[in-house]
Amino acid sequence: MDTQTLVRLLDLTGIAVFALSGALMAVRLRQTLVTASFFALVTGVGGGSVRDLLIGAPVFWVQDGAIGAVCIAIALVVWVTPERWWQGQLLEWADAVGLAAYAVFGTAKALAWGVAPVPALMMGVITGCVGGTIRDILAGVPSIIMRPEIYVTAAALASGLFLVLTWLGVATSVAAVAGAASGFVLRGAAIRWSLALPTYRGRPESR
């Protein structure tokens, strides 16, 4: 598989699974098909839209009409299929896949547009995290980024490992797979074992 195909696959994977997580959130809240489609769209393209605006690139889904259609199609599939298909932690696992794949893709695209490595890493984190954040805000539920459970760190790991491996001369396709896999494993471990970073406790009061 050539690099361009792999990067495109990561892009579509991130969009599709984030759209799935958005649609799942809407149907769990007993919303209409229109609302489920809207959730799927904004979750699927939210992070990438913010990234493109920040790096000065054309907003990707405006240039490619098929992306919006895919998001709406995913919402329709979720809407017409039995609820038992979507029970359990599927939303969390779908979000984990999207987080890892999209973080790597966001970094790769930022680099391709001439962004320096450190800001490119940040673009990867934004690409991976913003869609899910928008979904949670619209649904009125506590956003995952406001909880100590590992989330943003997994996106940073995916982006950072991709950057380091490419800097070391590893083939872009290998670096992309390794970065996405590492981010997914870390996020998956957080889902499975409730891994979390320590929270700020402040300094003890003097007596």
C-alpha positions as CSV (number, residue, x, y, z in Angstrom):
1,M,0.0,0.0,0.0
2,D,1.5,3.4,-1.0
3,T,1.7,6.3,1.5
4,Q,-1.0,8.4,-0.2
5,T,-3.5,5.5,0.0
6,L,-2.7,4.8,3.6
7,V,-3.1,8.4,4.7
8,R,-6.4,8.6,2.8
9,L,-7.5,5.4,4.6
10,L,-6.6,6.9,8.0
11,D,-8.6,10.0,7.1
12,L,-11.7,8.0,6.0
13,T,-11.4,5.7,9.1
14,G,-11.3,8.6,11.4
15,I,-14.3,10.3,9.8
16,A,-16.4,7.1,9.6
17,V,-15.9,6.0,13.2
18,F,-16.3,9.5,14.6
19,A,-19.5,9.8,12.6
20,L,-20.6,6.4,14.1
21,S,-19.9,7.6,17.6
22,G,-22.0,10.8,16.9
23,A,-24.9,8.8,15.6
24,L,-24.8,6.4,18.5
25,M,-24.9,9.3,21.0
26,A,-27.9,10.7,19.3
27,V,-29.9,7.4,19.2
28,R,-29.0,6.7,22.8
29,L,-30.6,10.0,23.6
30,R,-33.7,9.0,21.6
31,Q,-33.3,11.8,19.0
32,T,-34.7,12.0,15.5
33,L,-32.9,10.8,12.3
34,V,-32.2,14.4,11.4
35,T,-30.5,15.0,14.7
36,A,-28.6,11.7,14.4
37,S,-27.4,12.8,11.0
38,F,-26.3,16.1,12.3
39,F,-24.4,14.5,15.2
40,A,-22.7,12.1,12.8
41,L,-21.6,15.0,10.5
42,V,-20.3,17.4,13.2
43,T,-18.5,14.6,15.1
44,G,-17.0,13.2,11.9
45,V,-15.7,16.5,10.5
46,G,-15.4,18.7,13.5
47,G,-11.7,18.2,14.4
48,G,-10.6,18.2,10.7
49,S,-12.5,21.4,10.1
50,V,-10.8,23.2,12.9
51,R,-7.4,21.9,11.8
52,D,-7.9,23.1,8.2
53,L,-9.0,26.5,9.4
54,L,-5.9,26.8,11.6
55,I,-3.4,25.7,8.9
56,G,-5.0,27.7,6.1
57,A,-6.1,24.7,4.1
58,P,-9.5,24.4,2.3
59,V,-12.0,22.8,4.7
60,F,-11.8,19.2,3.5
61,W,-15.4,18.1,3.6
62,V,-16.6,21.2,1.7
63,Q,-14.3,20.2,-1.1
64,D,-15.4,16.5,-1.1
65,G,-19.2,16.1,-1.0
66,A,-18.9,12.3,-0.5
67,I,-17.8,12.8,3.1
68,G,-21.0,14.4,4.2
69,A,-23.0,11.7,2.4
70,V,-21.0,9.0,4.2
71,C,-21.7,10.6,7.6
72,I,-25.4,10.7,6.9
73,A,-25.4,7.2,5.6
74,I,-23.7,5.9,8.8
75,A,-26.4,7.7,10.8
76,L,-29.1,6.0,8.7
77,V,-27.6,2.6,9.2
78,V,-27.5,3.1,13.0
79,W,-31.1,4.4,12.9
80,V,-32.6,1.4,11.1
81,T,-30.6,-1.4,12.7
82,P,-31.6,-3.2,16.0
83,E,-30.5,-1.4,19.1
84,R,-28.8,-4.5,20.5
85,W,-26.2,-4.1,17.7
86,W,-25.0,-0.9,19.3
87,Q,-25.1,-1.7,23.0
88,G,-22.1,-1.9,25.4
89,Q,-19.0,0.2,24.9
90,L,-19.1,0.4,21.1
91,L,-19.3,4.2,21.3
92,E,-16.2,4.4,23.3
93,W,-14.3,1.9,21.1
94,A,-15.4,3.6,17.9
95,D,-14.2,6.9,19.4
96,A,-10.8,5.3,20.3
97,V,-10.3,4.2,16.7
98,G,-11.2,7.6,15.3
99,L,-9.0,9.4,17.9
100,A,-5.9,7.4,17.0
101,A,-6.4,7.4,13.2
102,Y,-7.4,11.0,13.0
103,A,-4.6,12.2,15.2
104,V,-2.0,10.7,12.9
105,F,-3.8,12.0,9.8
106,G,-4.1,15.5,11.2
107,T,-0.3,15.6,11.9
108,A,0.5,14.3,8.5
109,K,-1.7,16.9,6.8
110,A,-0.3,19.7,8.9
111,L,3.3,18.7,7.9
112,A,2.3,18.5,4.3
113,W,1.1,22.1,4.5
114,G,4.4,23.3,5.9
115,V,3.6,23.4,9.6
116,A,6.5,22.9,11.9
117,P,6.7,19.6,13.9
118,V,5.5,20.8,17.3
119,P,2.5,22.7,16.0
120,A,1.8,19.8,13.6
121,L,1.6,17.5,16.7
122,M,-0.9,19.9,18.2
123,M,-2.9,19.8,15.0
124,G,-3.0,16.1,15.3
125,V,-4.4,16.3,18.8
126,I,-7.0,18.9,17.7
127,T,-8.0,16.7,14.8
128,G,-8.4,13.7,17.0
129,C,-10.2,15.3,20.0
130,V,-12.4,18.2,18.8
131,G,-15.0,16.1,17.1
132,G,-15.8,14.1,20.2
133,T,-15.8,17.2,22.3
134,I,-18.3,18.9,20.0
135,R,-20.5,15.7,20.2
136,D,-20.4,15.7,24.0
137,I,-21.2,19.4,24.3
138,L,-24.2,19.1,21.9
139,A,-25.4,16.0,23.8
140,G,-25.2,17.8,27.2
141,V,-22.9,15.2,28.7
142,P,-19.6,15.7,30.5
143,S,-16.8,15.9,27.9
144,I,-14.2,13.2,28.0
145,I,-11.4,15.8,27.9
146,M,-12.7,17.2,31.3
147,R,-12.3,13.8,33.0
148,P,-8.9,12.4,34.2
149,E,-9.3,9.3,32.1
150,I,-6.6,9.1,29.4
151,Y,-7.8,10.6,26.1
152,V,-5.9,13.6,24.9
153,T,-2.7,11.8,25.9
154,A,-3.5,8.9,23.6
155,A,-3.9,11.4,20.7
156,A,-0.6,13.0,21.6
157,L,1.1,9.6,21.7
158,A,-0.2,8.7,18.2
159,S,0.9,12.1,16.8
160,G,4.2,12.2,18.6
161,L,5.3,8.6,17.7
162,F,4.4,9.3,14.1
163,L,6.6,12.4,14.1
164,V,9.5,10.8,15.8
165,L,9.5,7.8,13.5
166,T,9.3,10.0,10.4
167,W,12.1,12.1,11.7
168,L,14.2,8.9,12.1
169,G,13.6,8.1,8.5
170,V,11.0,5.3,8.9
171,A,8.7,5.0,5.9
172,T,5.6,7.2,6.3
173,S,3.2,4.3,6.0
174,V,5.0,2.3,8.8
175,A,5.2,5.4,11.0
176,A,1.5,6.1,10.4
177,V,0.4,2.6,11.3
178,A,2.7,2.5,14.4
179,G,1.5,5.9,15.6
180,A,-2.2,5.1,15.2
181,A,-1.8,1.6,16.8
182,S,0.0,3.1,19.8
183,G,-2.7,5.7,20.4
184,F,-5.4,3.1,20.0
185,V,-3.7,0.7,22.5
186,L,-3.3,3.4,25.1
187,R,-6.9,4.6,24.7
188,G,-8.1,1.1,24.7
189,A,-6.3,0.3,27.9
190,A,-7.8,3.4,29.5
191,I,-11.3,2.2,28.5
192,R,-10.6,-1.4,29.7
193,W,-8.9,-0.5,33.0
194,S,-10.1,3.1,33.6
195,L,-6.5,4.4,33.4
196,A,-6.3,8.0,34.4
197,L,-3.7,10.7,34.9
198,P,-3.3,12.2,38.4
199,T,-5.5,15.3,39.0
200,Y,-4.3,18.6,40.5
201,R,-4.8,18.6,44.2
202,G,-3.3,22.0,45.1
203,R,-0.9,22.7,47.9
204,P,-1.9,21.7,51.4
205,E,-3.1,24.7,53.5
206,S,-0.5,25.9,55.9
207,R,-1.4,25.7,59.6
